[in-house]
Structures are given as C-alpha cells and as structure tokens.
C-alpha cells in the first residue's frame, strides 16, 4: 500500500482533450508536472465530477503551495516492509514574466532534509528560459512514479540535475532543449533492503519535440545523451510517447530505448475510459528492463483541487513477483 498526498495532478489527458496542449499554461514547469500555477488551479471545474460554487482566481499571478507525503507498504515473495519514503513541500511564485519554484523534503526513516528542485523561469513572448535544479524532459511528465523510461534513465520524481533549458511554444507544436549538468548520485530515501544504485552520467544534452495537430492527438519525441566521466561512456536514451483521445476514451503510450550496454527497451501503455465526467478507468501494461507489470487504475477528480487515484498492479520479474495496492490523494492550494 502506497499512500500519497501531493499537489501533482494527472490532468494531462483530460486537459489535452479540452484544448490545453501546452504544459506551461497550467504548470510552473514548461514541461509539465509538479506545482500548478494560479491559472492551472482555476481550470479545476472543467475536469471535476462535482463543482461547488467557489470564486476562481483566473489571474496568472500569485503564490502556490503544495505538499507530497508518501508512505509505502510492500509485500513480495521474499520480504514484507513498511517505511516512509518522503515528505515534500513545494512553493511557487508567479509574477508577470517571471516565476520560480523551491522545494525541500524529509527522506527515509531518519527524516534527512534534502532538496531536488529549485528553478527560475522567464517568459519572453513564445519562448521560455528555465535555470536551476529539476528533472529534464523525457516522455510524458505526470506523477506516476513507476514510469519505466524515467526510472531507468534515473530521472524519476526523486532525482534531478542542474540544468539550463530553452523552450519554444507554438499553436500546434513545441520543442525544448536542456543542457544537463550534474546528477544526484544517491537515492533520496533509504530502502530497507540494500539495493545497488546505478551510477548516472554527469553531463548531457536533452531534446524533446511535441506535436498537437488537434486537441485529441498529442505526440512527443524525446532524446537524452549523457557523458559519464567515471567510465568515459556515452549513454543514449530515446522515447516516443503520445496521447490519442476523445471525450470518453483515450490511449496513452510510451516506447523507450536505451542504447548502452544491453540496449534495454522499456515502455508502457494505458487505455482509459470515462463513464462520467471526472472519473477515469484505466488498464495498463508496463515493460521494464527485466520485468513487467499490469493492472487497473482509477482516477477520480471529485471536486476542485482534489483527486483520488487507486490502482491494482501485478509485478512479474525473474527475481520475484509481487502485488501492489496504491492509493494516492492529490491536493493543491
């Protein structure tokens, strides 16, 4: 059982259908994910099942705050464990053409204080410049912490690097380039079992191009090249992902390839149905480097600013099999 309180929201499939192809419209981050800006919060009535009458702040300026608390319970063939993963706190300020985000959190049983996110954003017409510590773009950015491509690359929700990013936005397409400088070498929480952590590259370059011919179709191509100073090896990662949807049904997918050593291929797909507005029922399959998982997922946008996510997953690998029950509650302020 994984319990999560956070400000992240898996609203991208819904918002794409409603005509919000740009992540920056609703998020502080140009590539999506993380804290919602004031305008992003004002769109909540469009995606929720029930709407209480409430004055919505549609200004693009203001202060945002959120928290992300995760506790996990694991039960596998060989062990059973419960431990705290993290307790994050994130603050964002948006004013005119400038915005910024800072984050800090407590990790592991010893509640060690760390930070993996902090950046400034400057908007000039349809160009965006971002400088600071964050995770570079790769595939679709949403709060599913078990995305195969990002996890294998090392840029999951608990890792980042010091980056300089440039983003260009247009009506039907966008692209961004990220200069990557320096990784966090260690995980941000202590796992009860001693697991070897990959040593990731130090410097690199990322590129992502997105194309949205209409609201129901979104396609994205990502590539990241890393230079590992310790081994002098070049690592290359590619990803093709996208969303195809209509008002009541949508399909999310990602195909990732890593051209390094064993040349692993990973990816996932999610097929979602919407029986009523605000309620998503999804079937998913995820392929990791040496394992796969499948199951069901339910996402319910109940009222403005509140989302519940419940999933049942079966994980199969050559080492052990396990069943996960994940309950997530998203909140933003």
N, C-alpha and C positions, 0 to 999 in steps of 0.2 A: 504494500500500500504506500503510495506516494502522495503526500498532501502538500499543496502549494497555494500560497497567497501571493498574488502578483499584480502588477499593472499592465503586463503584456496581454495582448488580446489577439486571438487567431481570427481576425476580422477580414483578412485579405480576400478570401474567396467571395465573401458577401459584398465587400466594398468594390471589388472589380466589377461585379455584376451591376452595381449601382452607378458605375461610371467614375470611380476613383482609381485610375490606373497608376497614379504617382504616389509612392510611399510617403514622400515629403509633405504631401497635403495634410496628413493626419499625424505623422510622427516627427519627432525631433531629428531622427536619423534619416538622411536622404535615401538609404537603402532599406528602411523599414525596421520593424522590431523595436522593442523597448518602449520608452515613455511616449504617451500620446500628448500632442500639443493641445492648446485650448480649442482649436477648431476641430481636431480629431475627436475630442470628447463631446463636442456639440452634435456630431453625427450619430450618436448612440440611439436616438429614437428611430432612426431608419433601419436598424438591424435587430432591435429587441422585440420580444414577443408581446410584452405589456409596457405601456408608456404612461407613467404618472405625469400629470401636468407639472412641469418644472421649467423655470426660466433657464434657457440655454444660452451660454456665453459663446457667441459665434465670432468673437474677436480673435485675431491671430496673435494677440499679445497676452502675456500673463505668466503665472507661475504654476508648475505642476509638481505633484509629489506622488510617489508610489512605494510599495514595499513588496518584497518577494521572499517568502519564507517556505522552505522545503524540508520536510521530514520524510524519510524513506523506510519502508519495510520490505525486505527481500526474503524470499523463500525459494531455494533451489534444491537440486538433488543432494547437494553436499553440505550446505550450511543455511542457517537462518540468522538474520541480523536486522537490527533496527538502530538507526543513528541519524543525527541531524546533518543535513547537507549544507545549508546556507540560510542566512537571514540578511537579505539585501535591502538597502534603502537608496532611492534614486530621486534626485531633484533636478528639475529643468526650468529654465527661464527663457522666454521668447519675447524679444522686443525689436520691432521694426525688421531690419535685415539681419540682425544678429541673434543667435541663440546659443545656449550652452547646456551641457548635462554633466552632473557629477554623481558618482555612485560609490558607496562603501558598504561592506558587509562583514558578517562574522561567520567563520567557516570551521567545520569539524567539531569534535567533542570538546576541544579546548577553546572554542569560540575565538579563533585567531582573526584579528582585524586585517582585512585586505581590500584592495580596490582593483577592479579590472576595467573600469570605464570612466572616462572623463574627456570631453572634447568640446571644441568651439566650432560653430557653423556660421558661414557668411553667405548670404544670398545676393547675387547680382543678376537681375533680370531672370533668365532661364539657366543660369549657371550657379553651382553650389560648391563651396570650398569647405572642407572639414579637416581639422587638425587636432590630434590628440590620441587617446588610447581607446581603441574599440576593435571589434571584430570585422575584418574586411568582408565585402560582399562575396557570397558564394551560394548560388541557388536561391530558393525562396526563403525569406527570413521570417520565420514565425516561431512561437515559443515551444514547439515540440522539441524537447531536449534529446530525443533519440533519433535525430535525422542522421542517416548513415554517412552522407558525404561530409557534412560539417564535423562530425565526430572523428571520422578517420583522418581528416585534414588537421584536426586539432583546434578548430575554431568553433567549439560548441558554446553554450551560453556562459560558461565559466572561464573562458580564455580569451585573450586579445593580444594586440601588439600595438606599438606606437606607429601611427600611420599619417600620411598626408593623402587626402582623397579629393578628386575632382569629379563632379557630376554634371552632365548636361541633360536638360529636360526639354522635350518637345511634346506635341499633342499626342502622337502615336508611337513615339519611341524615346528611349533614353539610354545613356551609357555612362559608366563611371570607371575611372582608373585609380587604383590605390597603390601608393608606394609604401611597402611594408618594411618596418624596421624594428626587429627585436621581438622575441616571443617570451611568454611566461613558460618556464621550463617545467614547473611542477603543478599538480592539480591544486585546486583551491579548497579542497576538503580532504579529510583523512578517511580512507576506505578501511573497513575493519580487516580486510584481507590485504596483504602486501602484493600489489599488482604493479608490474613494470610499466612505466610510462614512457612512451616514445619520445625521443629527442627530436624536436621540430627545428626547422630551418631558422636562420637568423634574419636574413634579408630577402625581400622578394617583391614581386610585382603582380597585381591583380587587375583583371579586366572583366567587366560584365556589360552585356548589351541586352536591352529589353525591347520587345515589340508588341504593341497592343493595337491591332487593326480595328477592333471594336471591343466594347465592354466585356463581352463573353469570351474573348480569346486573349491570353497573355502568354508570351513565350520569352524565355530567358536563356542566354548562353553565358557561362562563366568559365574563367580560366585563371589559375594562380600558379606562378613559378617561384620556387623557393631555392635559395642558396644556403646550404648547411656548411658553416665554417668548420665544424668539428670533423666532418667526413669529406668535405670538398665535393659533395654530391649535389646535383641539380634534381629537384623533385618537381614534377609537373602534375597538375590536377585539372580536370575538365568536368563540366557539368552542363547538361541540357535539361531544363525544367520548364514547367508551364502549368497553366490553368485553362481548362476548357469548360464552359458552363452556360447554364440558362437560369431562369428564375427559380426552378425547383430541383435541379440536378447539376453537379459539377464534378470534374475529374482533375485531380492534382497529381503530378508525377515529377520524378527526377531520376536521371540516369547519370551516374558519376563514374569517372575512370581515373585511376592514379597510375601514372607511368613511372614507376620506381620499384626496383627490386622485383616483387612478384606480379606487378601490374594488376592490382586488385580492381574489381568492378563492383560498385555498390549502387543502391538506388531504392526508390520506394514509389508506391502509388496509393492514392486514396480516392475512393469513389463515394461521393456524398449525395444524400437526398435531403430535401427539406419538406417534411409533411405539413408543417405550419411555419409561419414567419418566425425567425429567431431560433429554430430548433434544427440542428444538423445531425444526421445519422450517417456515419462513415464506416466503410470496410477498407482495411489497409493491409498492405504487404510490404515488408522492408527487408532488403538484402544487404547484409554487412559483409565484411571481408571473409569471415569464416563461419557465418551463422545467418539465420533469417528469423523473422518474426511475423505474425499475422494476428488479426483480431478485429474487434469492433470499437468504435469510438462515438461518443455522443457529446455534442457541444450545444449548449443552450444559453442564448443571450436572453436572460429573463427580463430585466429592466435596465434602465440607463446605468451603465458603468459596472454591471455585474454579469459575470459569465461563469458557467459551471461546465467542466469538462470531465467526462468519465470514460475510461477505456478498459477493455479486457484484452490482454495480449498473451500469446503463447510464443515463447522464445526457444529456438532449436539451434544447438551447436554441437560440435564434435566433442566438447568437453562436458557440457551439462545442459539440461533442459530446465526451464522454469516458467512459471505463470505470474504475470504482473497484473495487479489491480491498481489503477492510477486514478486518483481523484484530484482535480485541480479547480481552484476558485480564483478567478481573475477579478481584480478591483483596481480602479483608477480614480483619482481625485482631481 
